[in-house]
Amino acid sequence: MTDLDFTGRTALVIGGSSGIGNGIARAFAARGADVLVTGTRASAEDYAGEHGASLAGLRYAQLDLTDREALLHLGHGLERIDTLVTCQGAVRYGRAEFEIETFRDVVEINLNSVMAAGRRFYPELKASGGSMIVISSIAAFGARRGNPAYASSKAAAVALVRTLGEAWAADGIRVNGIAPGLVPSKLTSVTTDHEGRRQKALEQIPIGRLGTPEDMAGAALFLASPLASYVIGHTIVVDGGKSLS
């Protein structure tokens, strides 16, 4: 067995029905893991034709993170959980996040539900000596003029990774995170689907291309593997160099 062989292990990827989460889920499955992903739609078939996503070979469960009781029923039927990936995310454009109710809605998904998921699956992760991986954003490390809720919630998620990393290390749980740069997805389409904005963004990325879900998956596989057995409470920036200057 190699360090990146996840045969016999189980991964739960919240928000794994599309985008970055889906790329991470497929990477674990390709290396032998039993993978359960969640999405907001009623069934996996409802994602047919979703750009760049595939649920083939993955288990699927609907999850409404605005329903605080929903997490309690998630994961029933899984014998164990070795890796929990929280890849849920919300953003509202057009300066909507300056409205307090919208601000609260975004923070509820990007921060509160991350803590709720960690707390829900803490017993399973402790039992398996597993890991939790929180997907945040490079927005955590800078200002986002039009998105105060998104930026501040992602910054808080990075702080949460540090805190849970320290708090749960003695229980055998490793908590780390990934801060993606610009990756085409439903959340970033306002930029990636707009030629002018996309080109301007590319000019700010030293490697000269947008990120991919597979780029993020590589970091996730590392963090979940024995290769990262001494890595605790860190958020790895995976952005092609965008945040270097």
RASUL-V772533 format. One record per residue. N is the residue number from 0. SS is DSSP state (2 for helix, 1 for strand, 0 for the rest). PHI is phi in whole degrees, 0 to 359 (* if undefined). NEAR is the number of other ideal C-beta (glycine too) atoms within 10 Angstrom. Layout:
n: [N:N]
ss: [SS:SS]
phi: [PHI:PHI]
near: [NEAR:NEAR]
This chain:
n: [0:1:2:3:4:5:6:7:8:9:10:11:12:13:14:15:16:17:18:19:20:21:22:23:24:25:26:27:28:29:30:31:32:33:34:35:36:37:38:39:40:41:42:43:44:45:46:47:48:49:50:51:52:53:54:55:56:57:58:59:60:61:62:63:64:65:66:67:68:69:70:71:72:73:74:75:76:77:78:79:80:81:82:83:84:85:86:87:88:89:90:91:92:93:94:95:96:97:98:99:100:101:102:103:104:105:106:107:108:109:110:111:112:113:114:115:116:117:118:119:120:121:122:123:124:125:126:127:128:129:130:131:132:133:134:135:136:137:138:139:140:141:142:143:144:145:146:147:148:149:150:151:152:153:154:155:156:157:158:159:160:161:162:163:164:165:166:167:168:169:170:171:172:173:174:175:176:177:178:179:180:181:182:183:184:185:186:187:188:189:190:191:192:193:194:195:196:197:198:199:200:201:202:203:204:205:206:207:208:209:210:211:212:213:214:215:216:217:218:219:220:221:222:223:224:225:226:227:228:229:230:231:232:233:234:235:236:237:238:239:240:241:242:243:244]
ss: [0:0:0:0:0:0:0:0:0:1:1:1:1:1:0:0:0:0:2:2:2:2:2:2:2:2:2:2:2:2:0:0:0:1:1:1:1:1:1:0:0:0:0:2:2:2:2:0:0:0:0:0:0:0:0:0:0:0:1:1:1:1:0:0:0:0:0:0:0:2:2:2:2:0:0:0:0:0:0:0:0:0:1:1:1:1:0:0:0:0:0:0:0:0:0:2:2:2:0:2:2:2:2:2:2:2:2:2:2:2:2:2:2:2:2:2:2:2:2:2:2:2:2:2:2:2:2:2:0:0:1:1:1:1:1:0:0:2:2:2:2:0:0:0:0:0:0:2:2:2:2:2:2:2:2:2:2:2:2:2:2:2:2:2:2:2:2:2:2:2:2:0:0:1:1:1:1:1:1:1:0:0:1:0:0:0:0:0:2:2:2:2:0:0:2:2:2:2:2:2:2:2:0:0:0:0:0:0:0:0:1:0:2:2:2:2:2:2:2:2:2:2:2:2:0:2:2:2:0:0:0:0:0:0:1:1:1:1:0:0:0:2:2:2:0]
phi: [*:272:296:252:263:254:302:86:252:238:241:246:245:285:81:268:277:201:58:300:300:292:299:294:300:294:293:295:297:296:253:99:284:274:239:250:245:241:206:272:275:295:213:298:299:290:260:303:87:298:302:75:249:214:253:298:81:247:281:225:219:285:214:256:287:279:264:292:272:297:298:297:262:283:93:298:101:274:287:200:226:263:223:247:247:257:240:289:197:218:211:229:263:70:62:294:289:281:277:299:293:293:305:296:299:292:296:301:282:283:232:298:289:293:297:298:293:299:293:298:258:306:301:294:292:295:296:265:64:268:224:243:236:259:270:249:185:292:298:295:250:203:282:231:311:264:224:295:289:297:297:289:291:289:296:296:296:295:294:297:301:298:291:292:302:289:291:255:301:293:269:85:258:261:248:218:214:229:249:288:274:277:237:303:195:299:287:255:299:300:259:289:267:248:305:294:293:298:295:297:294:299:296:261:251:305:285:84:210:286:284:231:303:294:299:289:298:301:293:294:300:300:295:275:265:299:299:251:297:247:258:225:77:253:249:275:277:235:220:65:94:302:272:288:216]
near: [9:10:12:16:12:24:10:11:20:22:29:29:32:25:25:31:27:25:25:31:28:26:25:31:34:23:23:28:22:13:19:14:23:21:27:21:30:26:25:14:13:9:12:18:9:15:17:10:6:16:10:12:21:17:24:7:11:21:18:21:21:15:21:11:22:12:10:12:7:17:19:11:11:18:18:7:8:16:8:14:21:21:26:26:30:27:29:22:26:19:23:17:11:9:12:16:25:13:12:9:7:17:19:12:17:23:19:17:19:28:21:15:24:27:16:17:23:20:11:17:23:17:11:19:24:13:14:18:12:23:25:27:28:27:29:28:31:19:21:23:16:10:8:18:7:14:21:17:26:25:23:19:28:27:20:18:23:20:14:22:26:16:13:24:21:12:12:20:13:7:12:13:24:24:26:24:29:27:25:27:23:21:22:19:21:12:18:23:11:12:15:17:10:12:8:8:13:16:9:11:17:16:9:15:18:11:13:9:10:19:21:15:24:13:20:27:24:16:22:30:22:17:23:28:18:10:13:19:11:7:15:18:20:17:27:18:22:21:22:21:13:19:16:10:6]
